[in-house]
Amino acid sequence: MNSIVTLTPEEVTRAPYRPLNAPEPAVDVQHRADGSMVLTCPYALGPVANDAVAWLRQWADTDPHRVMLAERDMASGDWRRVSYGKARSQADAIGQALLDMGLRCGDSLAILSANSLEHAVMALGAMTVGVIAVPIAPAYSLIGKTLAKLAHVADVAMPKAVFAQNGERFAPALKLMHERNAQLIVAEGELALAHHRFETLTATVATSEVDAAYAQVGPDTIAKILFTSGSTGQPKGVVNTHRMMCVNQAMTAALRTGVSDQPPVTLSWLPWNHTMGGNALFNRNMRLGGTLYLDDGRPLPGEFQRTIRNLREVLPSTFSNVPAAFAMLADELEADPAFNRAFFGNLEALSYAAAALPDELWHRIQRLAVQGSGMRVPFTSGYGSTETAPMITTLYWIAEGASLIGLPAPGVEVKLAPVADGRYELRARGPNVTPGYYGQPELTAQAFDEEGFFCMGDAARFVNASDPSQGLFFAGRVKEDFKLLTGTWVATGPLRAAVLDALAPLVQDLVITGHDKPWLGALIWPSLQACRRLMGEPQASLAQAAASPAVRAAMAAGLARHNRAYSGSSTRMLRALLLTEPPSTEDGEINEKAYVNQSAVLSRRQDLVAQLYAEPLADGVLLPSPD
């Protein structure tokens, strides 16, 4: 196998970008006496669809045989595909079946399933007749003995029917729903409780009742309830109206028209019970008549090889993922030049979500893009939340470097409330913002400020305060900031990104420590693939990597490198521990989007934090290399 050709940074910088058909960055700024600002986009929003099902019906009418979704068949290994025409007919049949079961507009259908073809048409069928789709994180049904989070979700959403992909796998969860008088629907596996079969629903003959119900669906109809991760308490049910989702797609259409006349082909694992996968990517695919391949891999050790297998077969024209996945992808592309050429040969753009992309990783991907295709690749990104379905700001132009969240999208007002050190808390108001939390008016009232702006809980700063059109950087989650024992504030988000940069590519993720402590430290998960390469031991375990003198020396040097660049007490890292246990999903340390929850990790691993700060120095604690 040929090795990747080495390019200098100058050679990469001289390479042109793939074209990106988008307007120049622009923003209108209203300054206020209290130091806050309101930012808006000067570009027009453009047409907004009436409802999210309209895109499915449009493509079913104009190109019914075009593939809409594809999923790997676990038995044969082949791809199962569903066309726009078939998805429409199945959605209409399911809509009729739900009406026959007594559900009406405003009732809810809970979905207990990972991404699947059946999940997709169940949700679309529900929304066709005004039934609210409630996709629930599978972990709520499969992890933990009490199913406490699932019970909470059920009590909030009060579903009249529940769909489960597999009756046997979700049997305890279905029993809980059955006890709350929900009708059960199962696609696979046996279930002792009375239930409907998915194939029976899709065989139902749709009548004029379906079109009559669909005619009553409008922009203010609730399309979905998406529950937040519940990492700091019980999950909150975020109302997502059709208007919210359709405005989001109109925002994207106004700014990112793409460079190809062909419908996009993409591969994604991002879960549909979250807004990025379930709203931004799924709805974009429908709007553009694209084909979405469901990735059965995840950016986790032992699971990402399935993603690589799928990428080799699909070769998407667009690819969106979390930063952790791009680090793993870079490992694979560097090891296989043929795959690198094939991957970038068909790619128009990349995008990332859920966390900031380290600058080192951004440059690494660009080097691979130039090696594979002779051109750099545009990285688009943005910022938003479940409550904004999801976008409020977007990076729609070609920018150098990572961590930009762009500028406000058309149609939304973004308020910047001063925090400290040139950072601003983000708030949003507009037609893409949720009317509130389902059945929880007290939480709704707490979420908005006195002017009706939704408080995002995150911070941003300008790339150049004297020229706001250059965009905004993500500056961390305000709730994750803390004070050292000295009273000095630590901005965790930017600091975490800087340390990741200094330690790349040896680190998978990390958590900053130091709340009410005299100085900063870190709990670090090594990147197993990168450590194995450094060690020259392709079968080394995570524990062996964490104990390796070569790895520890490289980490110590990286910490020293960071400290030379960031020498203040709020940024300087004095100790670290290399972790050998992956973050726990069950304990909330990592969510389905592969985002590590800082507070949950620090709470669960208090003994390791104590070890980090112990005197005398505890075994295994890593110090920066001497200056």
C-alpha positions, -999 to 999 in steps of 0.1 A, spaced: 0 0 0 15 34 -10 20 59 17 5 94 18 27 120 1 40 145 26 31 181 19 44 212 36 20 236 53 28 261 25 19 236 -2 -15 229 15 -22 267 20 -15 273 -17 -40 247 -28 -74 261 -39 -107 253 -21 -135 234 -37 -160 261 -48 -187 270 -24 -217 288 -39 -226 311 -10 -229 349 -4 -202 370 14 -204 370 52 -226 399 64 -242 410 96 -262 440 110 -254 450 145 -275 469 170 -255 482 200 -273 487 232 -266 509 263 -262 479 286 -233 466 264 -253 439 247 -258 436 210 -285 422 187 -271 407 155 -292 399 124 -286 387 89 -292 412 60 -300 384 36 -337 375 30 -350 342 44 -368 331 13 -398 307 9 -407 286 40 -425 253 35 -458 248 52 -448 215 69 -419 190 69 -440 163 52 -443 185 21 -408 176 9 -415 139 11 -447 144 -10 -429 167 -35 -403 141 -44 -427 112 -43 -447 131 -70 -418 142 -91 -393 113 -88 -409 84 -69 -381 59 -77 -353 80 -63 -337 64 -32 -344 84 -1 -329 62 26 -307 31 28 -298 9 57 -274 -20 61 -291 -54 64 -273 -71 93 -280 -106 79 -270 -102 43 -247 -72 46 -264 -56 16 -282 -22 17 -319 -21 22 -333 9 3 -366 28 3 -376 53 -24 -394 85 -20 -425 70 -36 -425 40 -12 -418 61 18 -448 83 9 -471 53 5 -459 38 37 -463 70 56 -498 75 43 -507 39 53 -493 44 88 -512 77 91 -544 58 82 -536 31 107 -529 56 135 -563 72 128 -579 38 129 -563 32 163 -580 64 176 -551 88 174 -558 124 163 -539 156 157 -521 166 189 -518 130 203 -483 116 205 -465 85 192 -433 75 211 -406 59 190 -382 35 208 -356 28 181 -323 38 168 -322 52 133 -339 28 109 -361 27 78 -391 18 99 -384 46 124 -383 71 95 -417 62 80 -434 58 114 -424 94 122 -434 107 88 -467 88 90 -474 103 123 -466 139 112 -487 134 80 -519 132 102 -508 157 128 -497 131 154 -467 143 174 -436 121 168 -416 116 201 -383 98 193 -367 87 225 -331 80 231 -327 41 230 -305 44 261 -335 54 282 -350 20 274 -320 -2 274 -297 11 302 -305 10 338 -328 -12 358 -355 14 368 -360 30 334 -364 63 354 -357 86 325 -381 67 302 -408 68 328 -403 106 331 -405 110 293 -436 89 292 -453 109 319 -445 142 301 -454 132 265 -483 108 274 -480 88 242 -512 71 230 -491 47 209 -455 35 210 -434 20 182 -404 -2 190 -380 -16 164 -376 -48 183 -402 -62 207 -378 -85 226 -350 -59 230 -374 -32 242 -397 -55 262 -392 -39 296 -398 -4 281 -429 -16 262 -443 -30 294 -438 4 311 -456 21 282 -484 -6 282 -490 2 319 -496 38 309 -523 26 284 -503 32 253 -510 9 222 -479 -10 211 -464 -13 176 -435 -36 169 -414 -41 137 -393 -71 147 -391 -98 174 -417 -114 196 -436 -97 224 -460 -113 249 -481 -81 253 -509 -73 228 -495 -53 200 -498 -42 163 -472 -53 138 -454 -27 116 -461 -47 84 -498 -46 92 -498 -8 95 -479 -4 62 -505 -27 45 -534 -5 56 -552 12 27 -550 49 30 -584 67 26 -594 103 21 -591 107 59 -553 109 55 -554 138 31 -581 155 52 -559 152 83 -529 164 64 -547 194 52 -551 205 88 -514 203 95 -498 238 95 -468 257 106 -478 259 142 -487 222 145 -464 204 168 -443 180 147 -420 165 173 -411 165 209 -373 161 213 -361 155 248 -328 170 259 -302 146 272 -310 152 308 -273 153 318 -280 178 346 -315 166 356 -345 150 341 -349 154 303 -370 183 291 -394 179 262 -387 205 236 -417 214 214 -406 214 177 -433 228 154 -433 224 116 -425 261 113 -393 257 134 -381 229 112 -391 245 79 -376 279 88 -343 261 95 -343 246 60 -352 280 45 -322 295 64 -299 268 49 -314 272 14 -308 310 15 -271 307 24 -258 273 12 -270 265 -23 -243 239 -29 -221 234 -59 -237 205 -76 -270 200 -95 -272 164 -82 -291 156 -51 -266 150 -22 -255 116 -10 -246 114 27 -238 89 54 -248 96 90 -251 79 124 -263 110 142 -294 99 162 -328 112 151 -338 118 188 -314 147 186 -319 178 166 -288 177 144 -295 142 130 -333 143 132 -339 178 120 -309 194 103 -296 164 83 -328 144 79 -349 173 67 -321 186 45 -319 153 28 -357 154 21 -357 190 10 -330 184 -16 -343 150 -27 -310 134 -15 -301 99 -4 -292 93 32 -273 62 42 -278 52 78 -244 45 93 -243 16 118 -209 28 131 -201 52 159 -170 73 167 -160 49 194 -132 23 197 -144 -10 181 -173 6 163 -157 31 139 -145 4 115 -182 0 104 -183 37 95 -151 32 74 -166 2 57 -197 22 49 -177 52 37 -157 30 13 -190 19 -3 -210 51 -2 -184 78 -10 -207 106 1 -209 140 -15 -213 157 19 -203 144 53 -212 157 87 -200 143 120 -186 151 155 -150 161 159 -141 128 175 -151 110 143 -129 133 122 -99 124 143 -106 87 137 -113 93 101 -80 111 96 -62 80 111 -78 58 84 -72 82 55 -35 86 64 -31 48 65 -48 42 31 -39 67 2 -64 49 -21 -92 54 3 -81 90 8 -83 97 -29 -117 81 -33 -131 98 -3 -121 134 -13 -126 127 -50 -164 127 -45 -167 152 -16 -181 187 -19 -181 198 17 -176 187 53 -194 199 84 -191 193 122 -214 196 151 -218 190 189 -183 205 198 -155 226 185 -131 211 160 -95 215 172 -74 236 148 -48 209 145 -74 184 133 -88 210 108 -53 214 93 -48 177 93 -80 171 73 -71 199 48 -37 183 43 -54 150 35 -79 167 12 -50 182 -8 -32 149 -9 -63 132 -21 -78 156 -46 -54 186 -50 -79 209 -34 -89 220 1 -124 212 12 -148 237 28 -158 230 64 -192 244 72 -206 245 107 -230 264 128 -245 268 162 -278 261 178 -297 238 201 -327 215 203 -348 246 212 -339 262 179 -344 232 156 -313 236 155 -297 266 138 -292 302 149 -258 309 135 -240 293 105 -206 294 88 -216 296 52 -184 310 37 -149 295 34 -129 304 65 -94 295 76 -93 274 108 -118 258 130 -142 267 158 -161 294 139 -198 293 144 -204 319 117 -230 346 118 -268 348 124 -289 330 98 -317 349 80 -348 354 101 -334 351 136 -322 377 161 -291 368 181 -286 387 213 -250 389 227 -251 396 265 -216 405 279 -200 378 302 -163 386 306 -130 387 287 -146 397 254 -171 368 256 -209 371 252 -237 348 263 -258 338 232 -296 343 231 -320 338 203 -355 351 192 -373 341 160 -396 317 142 -371 289 146 -372 291 184 -394 267 204 -426 280 221 -415 261 251 -412 228 269 -441 204 266 -462 203 297 -437 222 317 -446 259 318 -424 267 347 -393 255 328 -405 275 297 -407 307 317 -372 302 331 -357 297 296 -365 331 282 -353 366 292 -375 396 297 -375 403 259 -385 368 248 -350 358 238 -342 321 245 -311 318 267 -288 293 251 -264 289 280 -233 292 258 -208 319 250 -192 333 219 -166 359 210 -159 378 178 -131 368 155 -124 405 152 -145 429 174 -138 458 150 -152 438 121 -182 416 132 -187 403 97 -157 380 102 -179 359 124 -181 344 159 -161 318 177 -177 294 201 -164 302 235 -177 274 257 -207 265 278 -212 292 304 -225 266 330 -192 247 327 -170 277 336 -157 277 371 -134 296 396 -101 285 409 -94 288 446 -78 322 439 -111 335 425 -99 335 389 -125 325 363 -117 296 339 -134 295 305 -135 258 301 -146 255 265 -117 275 249 -92 260 273 -103 225 264 -99 232 227 -64 247 232 -52 216 252 -67 192 226 -47 211 200 -15 209 220 -19 172 226 -32 162 191 -33 136 177 -27 115 209 -59 126 227 -94 114 221 -110 138 246 -104 154 280 -120 171 309 -106 202 327 -103 201 365 -97 228 390 -130 239 405 -122 254 439 -86 241 435 -54 262 434 -45 252 398 -57 234 367 -54 198 357 -70 174 332 -84 139 329 -74 126 295 -87 98 273 -58 88 249 -65 82 212 -57 45 210 -49 44 173 -25 74 176 -8 59 207 -4 25 190 14 42 161 37 61 184 44 29 204 48 8 173 25 -18 189 -7 -22 168 -24 -44 193 -17 -24 225 -46 -19 249 -57 15 263 -41 6 296 -8 -2 279 -10 30 260 -16 50 291 14 34 308 37 37 278 68 58 285 68 71 249 31 81 251 36 97 285 67 116 273 48 129 243 19 140 264 42 157 289 58 176 260 24 186 247 13 200 281 46 220 282 39 232 247 5 244 258 18 261 289 44 281 268 15 295 248 -9 299 277 10 308 308 -18 325 329 -32 308 360 -66 303 342 -50 284 313 -18 268 325 -21 230 330 0 216 359 -10 179 361 -29 153 341 -42 117 344 -45 93 315 -78 74 317 -82 38 308 -120 34 313 -141 50 284 -167 75 293 -199 59 306 -232 63 287 -252 49 315 -238 74 340 -243 104 316 -206 110 310 -211 109 272 -243 113 252 -254 98 219 -237 126 200 -203 116 215 -202 148 235 -185 144 269 -203 160 298 -178 177 320 -198 179 352 -209 142 350 -173 130 345 -160 151 374 -188 139 397 -184 102 388 -146 102 390 -141 122 422 -115 97 433 -94 104 402 -97 142 407 -85 137 443 -56 116 430 -47 144 406 -44 169 434 -29 146 461 3 156 479 28 141 476 24 133 439 3 102 434 14 73 411 4 78 375 0 115 376 16 132 346 35 165 348 44 188 319 80 184 307 104 208 324 109 241 305 
